[in-house]
Amino acid sequence: MADPYQNNGGYGYQGESYPQEEDAASDATEGHDDEEQMYEGEYQGIPHPDEVKAAQRAARAKARQAQAGATELEELAEQYEDIMEDCGHGRFQWTLFIVLGLALMADGVECFVVGFVLPSAEKDMCLSNGEKGMLGLIVFLGMMVGAFIWGGMADKLGRRKCLIWALTVNCVFAFLSSFAQGYGFFLFFRLFSGIGIGGSVPIVYSYFSEFLQMDKRGEHLSWLCMFWMVGGIYASFTAWGIIPRYGWGFSMGTEFQFHSWRVFVLVCALPAITSLVGLMFMPESPRFLLENAKHDEAWMILKNVHDTNWRAKGQPEKVFQVTHIKAPKTNEDEFIEIQSATGTAIQRWAVRTLTLCKLMLKNVASLLGPELRLSTLFMAIIWFTMAFSYYGLGVWFPDMIKNLQQEEYESKVKVFHRERVERFHFNFSLENQIHREGEYINDKFINIEMKSVKFEDSLFEDCYFEDIKSTETIFVNCTIRSTVFYNTDLYEEKFIDCKLENTTFLHNKRGCHLDIDEENDVLIYLVSFLGSLAVLPGNIISALFMEKIGRVKIIGLSMLISAGCTFFLFLSFSQAAIIAWQCLFCGVSVAAWNGIEVITVELYPASKRATAFGVLNALCKLAAILGSSIFASFVGVTKVVPILLSCAALVCGGLVALKLPETREKILQ
């Protein structure tokens, strides 16, 4: 039988012997002694994992030799898998796991930032309902654009380089957004912060997968998904610990306010900053380098991975035996060489940029080519339906809880009808009240708060308002005569269809300042924390069974079970029931997300992997925008439509997922 490790495969090993594979056993933990597992099956006739892998290698090599028409890229994929098995799984992968996990954690944090700061920011910047809605959507819009751009660039410029650029953009604009005083600047900075972090998901999974061998790929990519959950927990805890502390800030007059919610925005950038620092010590993906004919650089990185892992396992004497890896030459490389030798620096930059854009668009178009068209269509449906339901319900759950709170609050409203108050000094706060057809003659309202107060068809004559702080307070069809408003936030727009006769507004409060005495509702933090924590069991189960059950079954079953969970929302009539079903839905749906992300990596070749992931992730964010907008519009109206929409989408996606090819034992192309 021919030796499959001779140079006819495109690369060679030193010496005549087969490369040793002590790492073939379970070595998920550093320093694990593989020899301890040998005796368990040795006397039962169970083949040692080393023997199984050797047989698998021999079978792959034999198939490669028999397949005379195999392309250089197919040969490279087989060879690369053999090399990664020799390098093993150890300290290097775990270090990269932490660094890339922090980048994924930053993406999770970004999804929660605006939701947590909005209650405070709307007062700080006087936001209308329309502006609040736009601020909530702008982050997903930025992430959609970022996923498309950075994913395409990562396949042409490198995974590590593009991830560093993306995180840098995120950190810079997140920092600037914390100091932005106006709504326009804050919106602009959060948009570009989202564009930056949008590149993390498509690049992180593509990058990490190219350092994993086939039998560990599904499990460890699933463990990586757990960092998104950690991001949600981190955001919830820091928001609860920082935002209610209004003293954590400073001001410079009335024009510049730096309240605690801005401190929270800064703290949320820490995972991205930490990942950015860690990436400075990580190498580029050797698979990307080999695809781009950079053989020597890739060889050095693979040798470093091999030596790092075996040194940590106490076997520094193991030698990296690969002497040659056949790397294909690409047309793009030749074009870059021509660019670097012609024209001025500006001309070369313009040509490179134009060439890069053309190559990125060509790569995107290739996803709809004959070989990938069906896979791309199926994956697009699965990504869209899953995101539409997940993010739609993610907005609907807390909004429904707020709606139930509001209904309970309004049920306790006090109504005063035709009251006449004359020469009275109001020195106590008014809350949750409706005053109809009242008469207030020569009264004083001084240094009080008005919260959810409505005056209808009432008369105010010779009254005096001073130092008033109001929330959701309006005057409807009232007559106001000879009345003075001094240092209040009762602007003229709060007087709806009112007659203002000889009325004066003096020194109105400028801006919308935070009420330091108002209690912050911790329920929003609790709901987000529980939803993130509920993901943990689903993450663990999907990681442990990803290789045993397979990606397709996990995606299909999880989406169908999630669809079933949504039906029980018809029975939810309390805050506790909604929170419980939210936790169950998040716990089940995360298994589908893990399977979707793993199979997306495995379906596409290295030259298109990040591009495909970026396009699909951009589609995911588009579905998130549509889902959150549509579902939010039905809060307080009906829950039938959101439940039926999410259920139908999940069933559709789950059935389509069952049509996908299983990639569990597929070599990364």
N, C-alpha and C positions, 0 to 999 in steps of 0.2 A: 504493500500500500504506500502511496506517495506521501511524503511528509508535508502536511498542509502549512507548515510554518517556514518553508523555504521561500526564497526570494520571488518565486513565480507569482505570489499573491500581491506583489506591489510593495512589500516592505520586508525587512529581514530581521532575524534575531541573531545575537552573537552565539556562536557555538552550535553544536549539533542537537542538543537536548531540547525538549519542550520547555517552555517557560513555566516556572513554578507558580502554583495558584493557591497558596495557603489562605488567600482572602476569599475563596469561593464560599466558605461556610458563612454562617451569620456573623457579620462583623459590624453590626450597626453601632456597637459601642466601642469606643477607642480602647485599645489595649486588650481586647478580648482574645483569649487563647483558643484558637480554632481546634487545637489538638484535643481539648477537653470533650468535644462533641463526637470524636471519631468512634469511641468505643460503644456508644449507645446503639448504633445500628450495625456495627461491624460483625457481631456474632449472630445477627438475625438475617444476614444475607442482603441487607439494604445497601445499595451503592453509596459510596462517599460522594458528597457534593462535588468534590474535585473531579471525580471520575465522570459524573454526569455532565459537567461543563466541558470536560475534555471531549466527550462524545459529541456534544452539541457543536463544539468548534470543528471537529473533524467532519461532521455532517454538513456544516455551513461551507467549509473549505471544498468539500467534494462537490457540493452543488454549484459553487462558484466556478470550479474547474469544468464542470459539465456544461455550464451555461456560457457557451462561447461568445454570445452576443451581449454579455454584461457590459454596461457602460463604466467609465472610470469612476463616476460618482457612486454607483452601486458597489463597486469593489472597495471604494474608500469607506463606505458605510460599514461593510463587513469587517474591514481591517480596523476601523476605529473602535468598533464594539470589542474586538479582541484586545486591543490596547487598554481600553477602560477596565476590562476584567483583570488585566495584569496589574493595573494601578491600584485596584481595590477601592473600597469605600472606607474612608477614615477621617483623620484630622482635617485634611484639606476640604473635603465636602462639608463637614460640620461647620468649619469656619465660614465658608461661602454661604452655607445655609443661614447662619445668623445675620450676615451682612445683607443678603438679599431679602431675608425675612423682614428686616427693619425697613427696607424700601417698600415691601408689600404692606407693612404696618402703617407706613406713611400714607398709602393710598386709602386704607380703611379709615384713618383719622380724618382725611380730607373730606370724606363723605359725611362726617358728623359735625364738622366745625361750624358751618353756617347755621345748621339747625339749632345748635346750642347757643350761639351768640345772638341769634335773631331777636329773642325777647328783649335783650338789653340794647342791641344795636338799633332797633326800631325807635327807641326813645332817644338814644344818643344822636341819631341822624334824622329824626322826624320822618320815618318811612311810612308811605301809604301802603295799602294792601297790595296794590299792583307792584310796587317796588319791592316789597317783601317776597312776593312770588317770583319776580325776576331774579332776585338774589339767590333764592333757593335753587333755581334752574341753571344759573350761569356756571356753577361749578361743574355740573354734568356736561354742559356744552363745551367747556374748556377741556374736560377729560376726554370727550369724544374726539375733538380735534387733535389733542395730544396723542391719543392712542394711535390714530391713523398716521400721523407724521412720524412719531418716534419709532413705531413699529416698522415702517418702511425704511427709515434711515438705518435702523439696527442691522438690517440684512445687507446693507451696502457699506456702512462705515464701521461696524463692530458693535457688539452688545455692550461691553463695558464702557466704551467711549460715549455712546448715546445715553446710557443710563446715568452716567456722571453729568452730562449736559442737562438731562431732564430734571434730575434732582436739584441741580444748581438753580435752574429757572424756578422751580417750585419754592426753594428756600428764599431766594431773593425777593420774589413777589409776595410770599407769605409775610416776610418781614415788613415790606413796604405797606401791605394792607393793614397791619396792626396800627400804623400811625396815620392812615388816611382818615381825614376828618369829614370829607364830603362823600355823599353817596356815589357820585360818579367815579371818583378815584378808587373807592373801596371796591366797587363793582369791577372796574378795569383790572385792578391788581388780583382779585380773586379769580377772574377769568384766566389770567396768565399763570397764576398758581396752579389752577386746574389743568391747563395745557401742559405744564411741567410734570405734574404727578401722573398725568394720563399715560405717560410712557412706561411707568413702572411695571404694570401688570404684564403687557405683552413681552417686554424685554426680560423681566425676572424669570418667567417660566421658560422662555427659550434659552436663556443663559444657563440656568441651573440644570436643565435637562441634558445639556451637552457635556456635563461632567458626571453623568450617572450611567451605570451599566443597565442593561435591559431588565434584569430581575429585581432591581431596586428602584426603578424609575417611578412607577405608579405610587408606591408607598411613600417615598420621600417627597415627591411633588405634592402629595396630599398633606403630609406633615407641614409643608411650607405654607399651605393654604391657611393653617391655623393662625398665622401672624395677622391675617386680616381681622380675625376675631379679637386678637390681642389689641389691635388698633382701636376697635370699638370700645373695649373695656378701658383702655388708656384714656380715650377721649371722654368717656362718661365720668371716670374718677376725677380727672383733672378739671373738668367743667364744674363738677359738684364742689370740688375743693377750692376753686379760684373765683368763678364768676360771682357767687353770692357775697364774696368779700369785697364790698365796694371801696373799702379803704386802700386796696392794693392798686394804687394809681396816683396820678397827679394831674394838675391842671395849670394852664398858663392863661389866666383871664377866662373869658367866656368863649374865646375862639378856638382854643386847643384843649381838648379833654382826652385824657388817657385813663380810661376806667379799667376795671378788673377784667372785663371780657377781652380787652386788647392784650392783656397779659396772657390770657388763655390762648389767643391766636399765636403768640410767640412760642409758648410752650409746645403747641401742637407741631411746630416745625422741628422739634428735637429728633424724632425718629429719622426724618429725612437727612438731617445734618449728620447724625451718627452713621447712617448707611453710607453717606457720601465720603466720610473720612475712611471708613472701612474699605470702600471700593478702590481707594488709592493704593492699597496693598494687595489687591486681587489682580490676577492676569486676565487677558482677553480670552474668549472662548477659543480653544485650539481647533475646534471643528470649523468655526468661522474662518480662521486663518488658513486651514487646509483647503476650504472651498475657494479661497481667494489666492491659492498658490503660494502661501507663505510657509513653506515647509520647515525651515530652520527654526523660526520663532515658535511654531506649534510644537516641534520636537522638544525644545527646551522647556516649554510649559508642561508638557506631558511628563517629562522626566522629573520635574519639580513636584508634580502631583504624586507620582510614584514614590519618590524618595521621602516626601513628607509623610505619606501614609504609613509606609513600612518602617520608617524610623520611629514613629509614634507607637507602633505595635511591637517595638523591641527587636526588630530585625533589620538593622541598618546595613547588613551585609548584602541584602538582596539588590541585584543590579538591574537597572532598566535595560532590557536586552534588545529593544527596537533600534535598528541601525538606519532604516530608511522607510519613509512613508511616501507613497506616490501621490502627489498632489496635482490635480488637473489645472490647466491654464485657462483663464477666462478672458473673454473679449473685453470686459470692462477694465481689467488690469492694463491691457495694451493701450486702451484709450486714455487712461490716466497717465501713462508714461509719455504719451504724445503731448498731453496738456502741460506737464511740468517742464517741458523743454521749449515751449513756444510762448510768445507774447509777454506783456507786462504782468505784474502781480495782480492787478485789478482784472485784467483780461482773463488770466488763468482762473481767478476766483469765480468770475462770471460764467466761464465755460464749465468749470467743475459743478457749480450750482445748477446750471441748466441741465447738464448731463445727469446729475444726481436725481433731479426731478423726473426726467424722462425714464431713467432706470426704475425709479420707484413706481411710477405709473405703469410701466411695462410689467413689473412684478405683480402689481395689483390685478392687471388684466389677465395675467397668466393663471390666476386663481379660478378663472372661468374657462380655462382651456379644457380640452377633452378628458384629460386624465384626472383633473381635480374638480370639474364642474359639479358633479353630483355630490361629492363630499362637502364642497363649499355651500351648496344649496341646503343640504340637510343641517349643517352646522349653523348656518345663518338662521334657520327656523328655530333651532333649539336655543341658541343664544338669545334671540329676540323674545320668544315666548317665556323663557325663564326669567329674563330681566324685567319684562313687562309686569309679570305677576309679583316677583320678589320686591322690586322697588315700589311698585304701585301699592301693594299691601303694606310695605314699610312706611309709607306716608299715611296710609289710611288708618292703621292701628293707632298711632298717637293722636291723630286728628279726631278719631272716634272717641277716644278717652277724654280729650278736651271738650268735645261736644257733650258728652254725658255730664262732665263737670259743670259746663255752662248751663245745661238744662236743670241740674240740681240747684245751681246758684240762682237761676231766674225763678225757680219755684218758690224761693224764700223772699221774693221781692216785697217790699212794703209800699202800699199805694195810699197816698194822701189826696183826698178829694175835697175841693172847695174850702181849703183852709185859708184863714185870714190872719196874717202875722204883722203886727204893727209895733214899730220902735223896739225891735228885738235884736240882741247881739248874738249872732251865731258864732260860737267859739268851739264848736265840736264838729267832727267830721261827719259827712253825709255819705252813705254807701248803700248801693242796691235799693234805690228808692225811685218812685214815680210820683210826681206832684202834678195833679190835673186841676185846672181852673182855680188856681190859688191866687191870693192877693198879698203882696209883700210891700208894705208901706213904711218908708223911712227905717229900713233895717240895715244892719251892718253884718257883712260876712268877712271876717278877718282871720288870716293865718289858719286856714282850715284846708282839708283835703276833700275833694268830691270824686267819688269812684262809682261809676255806673249809675249816675243820677240823670234823670230826665224830667224837664219841666215842660208841660204841655198847656197851651191856652192860658197862660198865667200872666199876671200883671206885676211888674217891678217898677216902683215909683219912689224917687228920692232915696235910692239905695246906694250902698258903698261896698265895693268888693276890693279887698287888698290881700296880697300874698296868698293867692289861691293856686293850689296844685290839683289838676283835674285829670281823670282818666275815664274815657268813654262817657263824658258828660256833655249833654246837648240841651239846647233850648228850642222848642218847636212851636211855631205860631204864637209866640209870646209878644207882649207889648212892654217895651222898656223905656221909661221916661226919666229924664233928669238923673241919670245914674252914672256913677264913675267906677271904672275898672282900673285899678292901680297895681302894677307889678303882678299881673296874673297871666296865666296861659290860656285864658278864655278869649280866643281869637274870634274875629267876626264870622269865620266860616262855621263856628259852632252854633251860630244863631240861624236856624233854618226857618225861612218864611216868617221872620220876626220884624216888628216895627220898632226901629231904634229912633227915639225922639230925644234930641238934646242929650245924647249919650256920649261919654268921653272915655277913650282908652289911653292911659298914660303908662309909659315905661313897661310895655308888655315884655314878658320874659322871652328872651331870644333862644332859639334852639329847643331841643327836647331833652331835658336833663334827667338823669337817673334819680329816682326817688329812693333815697338811702334807707327809708323806713319800710319800704315795701318788702314783704317776704317773697323770696324767690321760690317758685314751684319746683320742688325737687323731683316731682313725678316724672318729668321729661328725662331726667338723668337716670332714674330707676328703670324706666321702660327700656331705654337704650342699653343699659347695663345688662338687664335680664335677657334681652334679645340677643346680645352678643355672647353672653355666657351660655345660653341654650345651644349655641352652635358647637360647643365642646364635645358632647357625646357623639353627635353626627360626624364630626371631624375625626375622632378617634376610630369609630367603627368603619368609616369609609377608607381610612388609611390602612387599617389592618386587613380589610377584605378586598382592597382594590386589585391585588394580584390574584386572589383566590376566586373571586366572583367574576371579575372583568369589568371594564369601564362601561360597556354598553348596558349591561344589566343594572348596574348601580344607577346610571343616569335615568334609564327608563322607569325602574321601580320607584326611585326617589321622587321623580316628577309626578307619577301617578298617585303615590301616597300623599304627596303634598296637595294634589288636587282634591283628594278625599278630605284632608284636614280643613280645607276652606269651606266645605259644606257645613261643618259644625259651627261655623260663625253665625249661622242662622239662629242658633240657640244661645248666642251671647247677648245678654241684656245688662251686664254689669262691667265695671272696670276690671275687676279681678278675672272674669271669664275671658275678656278680650286679651289681657296680658298673658293668660295661660295658653290660649290658642296661638298667640304670636310666638311664644317660646317653642311650642310644638312645631309650628310651621318652619321657623328658622332652623330648628334642630334637624328636621328631615331634609329641607331644601339644600342645606350645605353639602350633603353627600352628592347631590346632583351637580352642584357647582364644582366640587372637586373632580368628579368624573369628566365634566365638560372641559375643564382646563387641562387635564391630563391628556385626553384624547385629541384635543386641538393641537397640542405639541406633537403628538405622534403621527397625525395624519399627513402632515406637510413636510416636505424636504427642507434641509437646512437653509437653502438659499431663499426659501419663501416662508419659513416658519414664523419669524417675528412679524412679517408683513401680514400674513393670514391672521395671526393672533391680534394684531393691531386693528385690522379691518373688522373682525368679529367683535372685538371689545368696543370699538366705536359704535357698532350697531347695537351693542348692549346698552351703551349710554343713551343712545337715541330712544331705545325702548324704555329706559328709566325715565327720561323726560316725558314721554307720552303717558306712561303708566301713572306716574305721580300726579301729572296734571289732570288726567281723566278721573282717577280715583278720588282725588281731593275735591273735585266738583260735586261729588255725590254725598259728601259728609253732611249729615243732618237732613238729607233728602230721602235717600233710600240706601239700604245695604244690599239689596238684591242684585243690582247691576254690577257693582264691584266683585261680588262673590262669584257670579256667573261668568264674568269676563276672565277672572283669574283662573277659575276652574277649567274653562274651555281652553285657555292658552296652555295650561300645564298638561292637560290630556293630549292636546295636539303635539306639543313638544315631546312628551314621553313616548308616544307612538312612533314619531319620526325617529327618535333616538334608537329604538329597537331595530331600525333598518341600517344602522351604521355598521361598518366592519369592525370586528374586535381587533384591537391593536396590542393586546397584552403581551404577546410573544413576538412582536414585530421590532426588528432592529430599526433604530432611529435613522431615517434616511437623510 
